[in-house]
Amino acid sequence: MPEEKAPAGGSPPFILNQKVVYPLQGVGQILSITERVFKGKPTQYYQIFLPVTDMTVMIPVDKAVEIGIRAIVPAEKANEAFEIIASDFEPVTADWKMRYQMNLDHLKSGDITDIALVVRNLYHRSKVKELPILERKLYDSAMKLLIDEIAFSLNLTVSEVEKKVHERLEPLGKSLAMIDPDAEDEFDPVVVEDDEEEEEE
């Protein structure tokens, strides 16, 4: 195994054993900071374990912040995410493809408040009309990312956070479920990529 060394040129942005957030992957822990030769040049790497996928990744220290890796949010930010999912919901476009891209962009940002928006938007959309398969997967991913980070931030169990999230979503969900889905704009079929699943009829 490569010998662990302190990165040259100053302290790294994250430290050994720190829990961090990897965009689209979730919470991980820095197992080591190692040096390897890449293209003939010594390069420092974080070795990050991601429990949600049971996978360990190697990320260059000097690229970590650039690709969106960040520290777990403080309690204040986690509570702000709770406020977002409980806030008033304004229906978004009925075009599922446009809606999917908008929510995917939010998720890619890695910001917990953007992730909370995705959870809120897709949860309430699902109460009006069943989500297409791609959007359902996006919702499940966003929910997992949100719950895991809040649990670490507030030092709560996953089940405790799940309960708090659903308590905040459900009051709005019940009222939106009464909206007639037939009153929406007629669905306009679109062609999706071969590796994507089409909108359910």
C-alpha positions in Angstrom: 0.0 0.0 0.0 1.2 3.6 -0.7 2.5 5.3 2.4 0.2 7.9 3.9 1.7 11.4 3.8 0.6 14.9 4.5 -0.1 16.6 1.2 2.7 18.9 -0.1 2.0 22.6 -0.5 -0.2 23.0 2.6 -3.0 21.3 4.5 -5.7 19.5 2.5 -9.3 20.8 2.6 -10.5 17.7 4.4 -8.9 15.6 7.1 -8.4 11.9 7.8 -11.6 10.2 9.1 -13.8 13.2 8.2 -17.2 12.5 6.8 -17.9 14.3 3.6 -20.6 14.5 0.9 -19.9 13.2 -2.6 -22.5 14.7 -5.1 -25.0 12.1 -6.3 -23.3 9.4 -4.1 -24.0 10.5 -0.6 -22.1 10.6 2.7 -18.7 9.0 2.8 -15.7 8.8 5.1 -12.1 9.7 4.3 -10.1 6.5 5.1 -6.7 7.8 4.1 -4.8 10.5 2.3 -2.2 8.8 0.1 0.4 9.8 -2.5 0.6 8.0 -5.8 2.5 8.8 -9.0 0.3 9.9 -11.8 1.8 10.7 -15.2 5.2 10.9 -13.6 4.1 13.4 -10.9 3.5 12.6 -7.2 -0.2 13.2 -6.6 -2.2 13.3 -3.3 -5.4 11.3 -3.1 -8.3 11.0 -0.7 -9.5 7.4 -0.3 -13.2 7.8 0.4 -15.5 4.9 1.5 -19.1 5.3 0.4 -21.3 3.0 2.4 -24.5 3.6 0.3 -22.8 1.7 -2.6 -20.2 -0.2 -0.5 -17.5 1.4 -2.7 -14.2 3.1 -2.1 -13.1 5.8 -4.5 -9.8 7.7 -5.0 -10.1 11.4 -5.5 -7.2 13.8 -6.1 -6.9 16.2 -3.2 -6.5 19.2 -5.4 -9.6 18.4 -7.4 -11.9 17.4 -4.5 -13.6 20.8 -3.9 -13.8 21.3 -7.7 -15.9 18.2 -8.2 -18.2 19.1 -5.4 -17.0 17.1 -2.4 -17.9 19.1 0.8 -18.2 18.7 4.5 -21.4 17.6 6.2 -23.6 20.7 6.7 -24.0 22.2 10.1 -27.2 21.7 12.1 -28.5 25.1 11.0 -28.4 24.1 7.3 -30.0 20.7 8.0 -32.9 22.4 9.7 -33.2 24.8 6.7 -33.6 21.7 4.6 -36.5 20.6 6.9 -38.1 24.0 6.4 -37.8 23.7 2.6 -39.6 20.4 2.4 -42.4 21.8 4.6 -42.8 25.0 2.7 -45.6 25.9 0.2 -45.3 24.1 -3.0 -45.9 25.7 -6.4 -46.6 23.1 -9.2 -43.9 22.9 -11.8 -44.2 22.2 -15.5 -46.3 19.2 -16.7 -43.5 18.4 -19.2 -41.9 15.4 -17.4 -38.7 15.6 -19.4 -38.1 19.3 -18.6 -39.0 18.6 -15.0 -36.6 15.7 -14.8 -33.7 17.7 -16.1 -34.5 20.6 -13.8 -34.5 18.3 -10.7 -31.4 16.4 -12.0 -29.5 19.7 -12.1 -30.5 20.4 -8.5 -29.3 17.0 -7.4 -26.0 17.4 -9.2 -25.3 20.6 -7.4 -24.9 18.6 -4.2 -26.3 21.4 -2.1 -28.6 20.1 0.6 -31.2 22.8 0.0 -31.3 21.9 -3.7 -31.7 18.2 -2.7 -34.6 19.2 -0.4 -36.3 21.0 -3.3 -36.1 17.9 -5.4 -37.7 15.8 -2.6 -40.4 18.3 -2.0 -41.2 18.8 -5.7 -41.3 15.2 -6.7 -43.1 14.0 -3.6 -46.0 16.4 -4.2 -46.0 15.7 -7.9 -46.4 12.0 -7.1 -49.5 12.8 -5.1 -51.1 14.4 -8.2 -50.0 11.8 -10.7 -47.8 8.7 -10.6 -44.1 9.5 -11.4 -42.5 8.1 -14.5 -39.8 5.5 -13.7 -36.9 7.9 -14.2 -38.4 10.5 -11.9 -39.2 7.9 -9.3 -35.5 6.8 -9.3 -34.5 10.5 -9.0 -36.9 11.0 -6.1 -35.6 7.9 -4.3 -32.0 9.0 -4.8 -32.7 12.5 -3.5 -34.5 11.2 -0.5 -31.7 8.9 0.4 -29.1 11.7 0.1 -31.2 14.1 2.1 -31.9 11.7 5.0 -28.3 10.4 5.3 -26.8 13.9 5.5 -29.4 15.2 7.9 -28.9 12.1 10.1 -25.1 12.8 10.3 -25.6 16.5 10.8 -28.1 16.3 13.6 -26.7 13.1 15.1 -30.0 11.3 14.6 -30.8 7.8 13.4 -32.0 7.3 9.8 -35.4 6.2 11.0 -35.8 9.3 13.1 -35.0 11.5 10.1 -37.3 9.6 7.8 -40.1 10.2 10.3 -39.4 13.9 10.5 -39.2 14.3 6.7 -42.5 12.5 6.1 -44.2 14.5 8.8 -43.2 17.7 7.0 -44.2 16.4 3.6 -47.5 14.8 4.3 -49.7 17.8 5.2 -49.2 19.3 1.8 -49.3 15.9 0.1 -52.8 15.2 1.4 -54.2 18.5 0.0 -52.5 18.1 -3.4 -53.8 14.5 -3.7 -57.2 16.0 -4.1 -56.3 17.8 -7.3 -57.8 16.2 -10.4 -54.9 14.8 -12.5 -57.1 15.0 -15.6 -57.1 18.8 -15.3 -53.4 18.9 -16.2 -52.0 19.7 -19.6 -52.2 16.7 -21.9 -49.1 14.6 -21.9 -46.9 15.2 -24.9 -44.8 12.0 -25.6 -41.1 12.5 -26.2 -38.4 10.3 -27.5 -35.8 9.4 -24.8 -32.3 8.0 -25.1 -32.0 4.2 -25.6 -30.5 3.8 -22.2 -33.4 5.6 -20.5 -36.8 4.1 -19.8 -39.8 5.8 -21.5 -42.6 7.5 -19.7 -45.2 5.1 -18.5 -48.5 5.3 -20.2 
